[in-house]
Amino acid sequence: METTTRETLIGFGRDAAAGGLLQSTCGNASLRIDDDTLLISASGSTLGCLVADDLATVRISDGARLSGPKPSMETELHRRIYRARPEVRAILHGQSRAATLAACLVDPPRCLDFVPEIPAYIRAFAYVPYALPGSEALAASVEAAFTDPEVTVVQMVNHGQVIVGAKPADVLRRGAFFELACVIATSGQPTRVIPPEDAARLRDYARG
């Protein structure tokens, strides 16, 4: 099973890079192996060209490295999300361009319901204040944001995005549509969102 998970994580990183969800060598990704183990990209690795030796296994309950190279500096962030959200099995921290621009705005957009896919696939997103990458403060604030079961994307101010899902395909789809919505939000053009009652119906439909 772990071999399959490794192959899946390698493909996950490649697809995230191809989809424009990463910048240069930045970003990290992980998969849940079982209830108490995660597989994560190594510190300094490049998600778009991962190999098996770039992956580390970590215990979710206490953060102990079980095998592989030094894991990503954001491992604590991943570990805390898995602990808080048992249904989550895939996590990506990336920096797509428009979404990261939105995360740096003084007055960032709070509603992105420009297209039906936002309420249907993303449901809800949240912002957390800037904290040093890899810090306990950042991991704790991201974990707190994800305690809301509706939240699937967290914008880390002046940093980037954390996207979760039950499988990599869910994460990649959410990342693509979140980026599209942020392109619209930061375009400088007059915009409108879909009617709130329709957005609510789409969120209800997606939960079903």
C-alpha positions as YAML, in Angstrom:
chain: A
units: angstrom
residues:
- id: 1
  name: MET
  ca: [0.00, 0.00, 0.00]
- id: 2
  name: GLU
  ca: [2.83, 2.41, 0.84]
- id: 3
  name: THR
  ca: [4.40, 1.81, -2.60]
- id: 4
  name: THR
  ca: [1.14, 2.81, -4.25]
- id: 5
  name: THR
  ca: [0.93, 5.88, -2.01]
- id: 6
  name: ARG
  ca: [4.45, 6.89, -3.02]
- id: 7
  name: GLU
  ca: [3.57, 6.65, -6.70]
- id: 8
  name: THR
  ca: [0.42, 8.65, -6.08]
- id: 9
  name: LEU
  ca: [2.30, 11.41, -4.25]
- id: 10
  name: ILE
  ca: [4.87, 11.66, -7.03]
- id: 11
  name: GLY
  ca: [2.04, 12.07, -9.55]
- id: 12
  name: PHE
  ca: [0.28, 14.54, -7.26]
- id: 13
  name: GLY
  ca: [3.33, 16.79, -7.19]
- id: 14
  name: ARG
  ca: [3.80, 16.57, -10.94]
- id: 15
  name: ASP
  ca: [0.15, 17.44, -11.61]
- id: 16
  name: ALA
  ca: [0.21, 20.35, -9.15]
- id: 17
  name: ALA
  ca: [3.22, 21.83, -10.95]
- id: 18
  name: ALA
  ca: [1.68, 21.28, -14.38]
- id: 19
  name: GLY
  ca: [-1.53, 22.95, -13.20]
- id: 20
  name: GLY
  ca: [0.26, 26.14, -12.20]
- id: 21
  name: LEU
  ca: [-0.34, 25.70, -8.47]
- id: 22
  name: LEU
  ca: [3.36, 26.04, -7.57]
- id: 23
  name: GLN
  ca: [6.15, 28.56, -8.07]
- id: 24
  name: SER
  ca: [9.69, 27.37, -8.76]
- id: 25
  name: THR
  ca: [10.79, 24.85, -6.10]
- id: 26
  name: CYS
  ca: [8.37, 26.09, -3.43]
- id: 27
  name: GLY
  ca: [5.51, 24.01, -2.06]
- id: 28
  name: ASN
  ca: [4.96, 20.71, -0.30]
- id: 29
  name: ALA
  ca: [2.46, 17.88, -0.54]
- id: 30
  name: SER
  ca: [1.42, 14.89, 1.52]
- id: 31
  name: LEU
  ca: [-0.90, 11.90, 1.59]
- id: 32
  name: ARG
  ca: [-2.36, 9.99, 4.52]
- id: 33
  name: ILE
  ca: [-1.14, 6.38, 4.50]
- id: 34
  name: ASP
  ca: [-3.29, 5.23, 7.42]
- id: 35
  name: ASP
  ca: [-4.84, 6.62, 10.60]
- id: 36
  name: ASP
  ca: [-1.46, 7.49, 12.14]
- id: 37
  name: THR
  ca: [0.99, 7.79, 9.23]
- id: 38
  name: LEU
  ca: [1.52, 10.36, 6.50]
- id: 39
  name: LEU
  ca: [3.84, 10.50, 3.51]
- id: 40
  name: ILE
  ca: [5.27, 13.95, 2.70]
- id: 41
  name: SER
  ca: [7.72, 15.58, 0.32]
- id: 42
  name: ALA
  ca: [11.19, 16.16, 1.71]
- id: 43
  name: SER
  ca: [12.70, 19.48, 2.70]
- id: 44
  name: GLY
  ca: [14.18, 21.15, -0.38]
- id: 45
  name: SER
  ca: [12.50, 18.80, -2.86]
- id: 46
  name: THR
  ca: [10.78, 20.02, -6.03]
- id: 47
  name: LEU
  ca: [7.20, 18.80, -6.28]
- id: 48
  name: GLY
  ca: [7.15, 18.73, -10.06]
- id: 49
  name: CYS
  ca: [9.96, 16.18, -10.24]
- id: 50
  name: LEU
  ca: [9.73, 14.08, -7.07]
- id: 51
  name: VAL
  ca: [11.31, 10.64, -6.89]
- id: 52
  name: ALA
  ca: [10.85, 7.95, -4.25]
- id: 53
  name: ASP
  ca: [13.93, 9.11, -2.32]
- id: 54
  name: ASP
  ca: [12.31, 12.55, -1.87]
- id: 55
  name: LEU
  ca: [9.53, 11.18, 0.36]
- id: 56
  name: ALA
  ca: [9.43, 10.78, 4.13]
- id: 57
  name: THR
  ca: [6.99, 8.95, 6.39]
- id: 58
  name: VAL
  ca: [5.91, 10.69, 9.58]
- id: 59
  name: ARG
  ca: [3.71, 9.62, 12.48]
- id: 60
  name: ILE
  ca: [0.61, 11.81, 12.75]
- id: 61
  name: SER
  ca: [0.15, 11.47, 16.50]
- id: 62
  name: ASP
  ca: [3.54, 12.88, 17.54]
- id: 63
  name: GLY
  ca: [5.36, 14.03, 14.39]
- id: 64
  name: ALA
  ca: [8.14, 11.45, 14.63]
- id: 65
  name: ARG
  ca: [9.98, 10.73, 11.37]
- id: 66
  name: LEU
  ca: [9.66, 7.02, 10.64]
- id: 67
  name: SER
  ca: [11.65, 6.74, 7.41]
- id: 68
  name: GLY
  ca: [13.12, 8.69, 4.55]
- id: 69
  name: PRO
  ca: [14.87, 12.07, 4.31]
- id: 70
  name: LYS
  ca: [14.26, 15.18, 6.38]
- id: 71
  name: PRO
  ca: [10.59, 16.04, 5.76]
- id: 72
  name: SER
  ca: [9.28, 19.42, 4.64]
- id: 73
  name: MET
  ca: [9.58, 22.30, 7.10]
- id: 74
  name: GLU
  ca: [5.77, 22.49, 6.98]
- id: 75
  name: THR
  ca: [5.31, 18.90, 8.20]
- id: 76
  name: GLU
  ca: [3.78, 20.08, 11.48]
- id: 77
  name: LEU
  ca: [1.13, 21.97, 9.52]
- id: 78
  name: HIS
  ca: [0.21, 18.82, 7.54]
- id: 79
  name: ARG
  ca: [0.25, 16.65, 10.65]
- id: 80
  name: ARG
  ca: [-2.13, 18.96, 12.50]
- id: 81
  name: ILE
  ca: [-4.59, 19.06, 9.59]
- id: 82
  name: TYR
  ca: [-4.72, 15.27, 9.39]
- id: 83
  name: ARG
  ca: [-5.25, 15.11, 13.12]
- id: 84
  name: ALA
  ca: [-8.09, 17.66, 12.99]
- id: 85
  name: ARG
  ca: [-9.77, 16.33, 9.84]
- id: 86
  name: PRO
  ca: [-9.90, 12.51, 9.67]
- id: 87
  name: GLU
  ca: [-11.58, 12.57, 6.24]
- id: 88
  name: VAL
  ca: [-8.66, 14.45, 4.65]
- id: 89
  name: ARG
  ca: [-6.24, 12.20, 2.79]
- id: 90
  name: ALA
  ca: [-4.35, 14.68, 0.58]
- id: 91
  name: ILE
  ca: [-2.85, 18.11, 1.27]
- id: 92
  name: LEU
  ca: [-1.08, 20.62, -0.97]
- id: 93
  name: HIS
  ca: [0.67, 23.82, 0.04]
- id: 94
  name: GLY
  ca: [1.25, 25.86, -3.10]
- id: 95
  name: GLN
  ca: [1.49, 29.38, -4.44]
- id: 96
  name: SER
  ca: [-0.63, 29.89, -7.52]
- id: 97
  name: ARG
  ca: [-0.20, 33.42, -8.82]
- id: 98
  name: ALA
  ca: [-3.59, 35.11, -8.48]
- id: 99
  name: ALA
  ca: [-4.46, 33.34, -5.23]
- id: 100
  name: THR
  ca: [-1.16, 34.40, -3.69]
- id: 101
  name: LEU
  ca: [-1.75, 37.96, -4.89]
- id: 102
  name: ALA
  ca: [-5.11, 37.84, -3.13]
- id: 103
  name: ALA
  ca: [-3.37, 36.59, 0.02]
- id: 104
  name: CYS
  ca: [-1.14, 39.69, -0.06]
- id: 105
  name: LEU
  ca: [-3.87, 42.30, -0.54]
- id: 106
  name: VAL
  ca: [-4.61, 44.75, 2.26]
- id: 107
  name: ASP
  ca: [-8.32, 44.07, 1.72]
- id: 108
  name: PRO
  ca: [-8.50, 40.52, 0.30]
- id: 109
  name: PRO
  ca: [-11.70, 39.14, -1.27]
- id: 110
  name: ARG
  ca: [-14.05, 37.43, 1.18]
- id: 111
  name: CYS
  ca: [-16.52, 36.02, -1.36]
- id: 112
  name: LEU
  ca: [-15.36, 34.27, -4.52]
- id: 113
  name: ASP
  ca: [-18.67, 32.83, -5.71]
- id: 114
  name: PHE
  ca: [-18.17, 34.05, -9.27]
- id: 115
  name: VAL
  ca: [-18.78, 30.62, -10.84]
- id: 116
  name: PRO
  ca: [-20.83, 27.67, -9.54]
- id: 117
  name: GLU
  ca: [-17.73, 25.53, -9.02]
- id: 118
  name: ILE
  ca: [-16.59, 27.68, -6.10]
- id: 119
  name: PRO
  ca: [-19.49, 26.89, -3.73]
- id: 120
  name: ALA
  ca: [-19.82, 23.38, -5.15]
- id: 121
  name: TYR
  ca: [-16.19, 22.25, -4.94]
- id: 122
  name: ILE
  ca: [-14.54, 24.62, -2.48]
- id: 123
  name: ARG
  ca: [-17.53, 25.35, -0.24]
- id: 124
  name: ALA
  ca: [-15.63, 27.70, 2.08]
- id: 125
  name: PHE
  ca: [-12.17, 29.20, 2.47]
- id: 126
  name: ALA
  ca: [-10.44, 31.10, 5.25]
- id: 127
  name: TYR
  ca: [-7.52, 33.45, 5.84]
- id: 128
  name: VAL
  ca: [-4.92, 33.11, 8.58]
- id: 129
  name: PRO
  ca: [-2.49, 35.88, 9.56]
- id: 130
  name: TYR
  ca: [1.12, 35.85, 8.47]
- id: 131
  name: ALA
  ca: [3.48, 33.73, 10.56]
- id: 132
  name: LEU
  ca: [6.98, 32.51, 9.85]
- id: 133
  name: PRO
  ca: [6.98, 29.49, 7.49]
- id: 134
  name: GLY
  ca: [7.46, 26.27, 9.40]
- id: 135
  name: SER
  ca: [6.56, 27.87, 12.71]
- id: 136
  name: GLU
  ca: [4.33, 26.50, 15.44]
- id: 137
  name: ALA
  ca: [2.22, 29.66, 15.17]
- id: 138
  name: LEU
  ca: [1.51, 29.05, 11.48]
- id: 139
  name: ALA
  ca: [0.67, 25.38, 11.99]
- id: 140
  name: ALA
  ca: [-1.67, 26.21, 14.88]
- id: 141
  name: SER
  ca: [-3.55, 28.92, 12.98]
- id: 142
  name: VAL
  ca: [-4.00, 26.73, 9.90]
- id: 143
  name: GLU
  ca: [-5.21, 23.84, 12.07]
- id: 144
  name: ALA
  ca: [-7.74, 26.16, 13.74]
- id: 145
  name: ALA
  ca: [-9.06, 27.34, 10.38]
- id: 146
  name: PHE
  ca: [-9.55, 23.76, 9.21]
- id: 147
  name: THR
  ca: [-11.58, 22.79, 12.27]
- id: 148
  name: ASP
  ca: [-14.51, 24.20, 10.29]
- id: 149
  name: PRO
  ca: [-15.47, 21.14, 8.19]
- id: 150
  name: GLU
  ca: [-16.70, 23.39, 5.36]
- id: 151
  name: VAL
  ca: [-13.25, 24.91, 4.81]
- id: 152
  name: THR
  ca: [-11.19, 23.25, 2.08]
- id: 153
  name: VAL
  ca: [-8.77, 26.09, 1.25]
- id: 154
  name: VAL
  ca: [-6.81, 28.26, 3.67]
- id: 155
  name: GLN
  ca: [-5.07, 31.41, 2.50]
- id: 156
  name: MET
  ca: [-1.92, 32.07, 4.50]
- id: 157
  name: VAL
  ca: [-1.40, 35.84, 4.36]
- id: 158
  name: ASN
  ca: [1.78, 36.80, 2.47]
- id: 159
  name: HIS
  ca: [2.54, 33.13, 1.94]
- id: 160
  name: GLY
  ca: [0.26, 30.93, -0.17]
- id: 161
  name: GLN
  ca: [-2.50, 28.35, -0.05]
- id: 162
  name: VAL
  ca: [-3.18, 25.10, 1.79]
- id: 163
  name: ILE
  ca: [-5.73, 22.92, 0.00]
- id: 164
  name: VAL
  ca: [-7.18, 19.66, 1.33]
- id: 165
  name: GLY
  ca: [-9.27, 16.83, -0.05]
- id: 166
  name: ALA
  ca: [-10.20, 13.19, 0.18]
- id: 167
  name: LYS
  ca: [-7.90, 12.46, -2.77]
- id: 168
  name: PRO
  ca: [-5.37, 14.34, -4.90]
- id: 169
  name: ALA
  ca: [-7.88, 14.92, -7.71]
- id: 170
  name: ASP
  ca: [-10.12, 16.82, -5.29]
- id: 171
  name: VAL
  ca: [-7.23, 19.03, -4.20]
- id: 172
  name: LEU
  ca: [-6.14, 19.76, -7.76]
- id: 173
  name: ARG
  ca: [-9.66, 20.64, -8.86]
- id: 174
  name: ARG
  ca: [-10.12, 22.94, -5.89]
- id: 175
  name: GLY
  ca: [-6.78, 24.59, -6.56]
- id: 176
  name: ALA
  ca: [-7.64, 25.22, -10.21]
- id: 177
  name: PHE
  ca: [-11.05, 26.77, -9.50]
- id: 178
  name: PHE
  ca: [-9.76, 28.78, -6.54]
- id: 179
  name: GLU
  ca: [-7.08, 30.24, -8.79]
- id: 180
  name: LEU
  ca: [-9.69, 31.06, -11.45]
- id: 181
  name: ALA
  ca: [-11.83, 32.86, -8.88]
- id: 182
  name: CYS
  ca: [-8.84, 34.82, -7.62]
- id: 183
  name: VAL
  ca: [-7.94, 35.82, -11.19]
- id: 184
  name: ILE
  ca: [-11.43, 37.29, -11.49]
- id: 185
  name: ALA
  ca: [-11.25, 38.94, -8.06]
- id: 186
  name: THR
  ca: [-7.89, 40.60, -8.77]
- id: 187
  name: SER
  ca: [-8.61, 41.57, -12.39]
- id: 188
  name: GLY
  ca: [-9.54, 45.14, -11.51]
- id: 189
  name: GLN
  ca: [-12.75, 44.81, -13.49]
- id: 190
  name: PRO
  ca: [-16.28, 45.23, -12.08]
- id: 191
  name: THR
  ca: [-17.50, 41.80, -11.03]
- id: 192
  name: ARG
  ca: [-20.60, 40.13, -9.65]
- id: 193
  name: VAL
  ca: [-21.14, 36.88, -7.79]
- id: 194
  name: ILE
  ca: [-23.87, 34.32, -8.34]
- id: 195
  name: PRO
  ca: [-27.02, 34.78, -6.22]
- id: 196
  name: PRO
  ca: [-26.39, 33.77, -2.58]
- id: 197
  name: GLU
  ca: [-29.40, 31.43, -2.55]
- id: 198
  name: ASP
  ca: [-27.98, 29.56, -5.55]
- id: 199
  name: ALA
  ca: [-24.56, 29.36, -3.88]
- id: 200
  name: ALA
  ca: [-26.22, 27.86, -0.79]
- id: 201
  name: ARG
  ca: [-28.00, 25.24, -2.93]
- id: 202
  name: LEU
  ca: [-24.74, 24.32, -4.63]
- id: 203
  name: ARG
  ca: [-23.00, 23.88, -1.29]
- id: 204
  name: ASP
  ca: [-25.84, 21.67, -0.08]
- id: 205
  name: TYR
  ca: [-25.74, 19.65, -3.30]
- id: 206
  name: ALA
  ca: [-21.98, 19.11, -3.00]
- id: 207
  name: ARG
  ca: [-22.34, 17.83, 0.56]
- id: 208
  name: GLY
  ca: [-24.76, 15.19, -0.65]
...
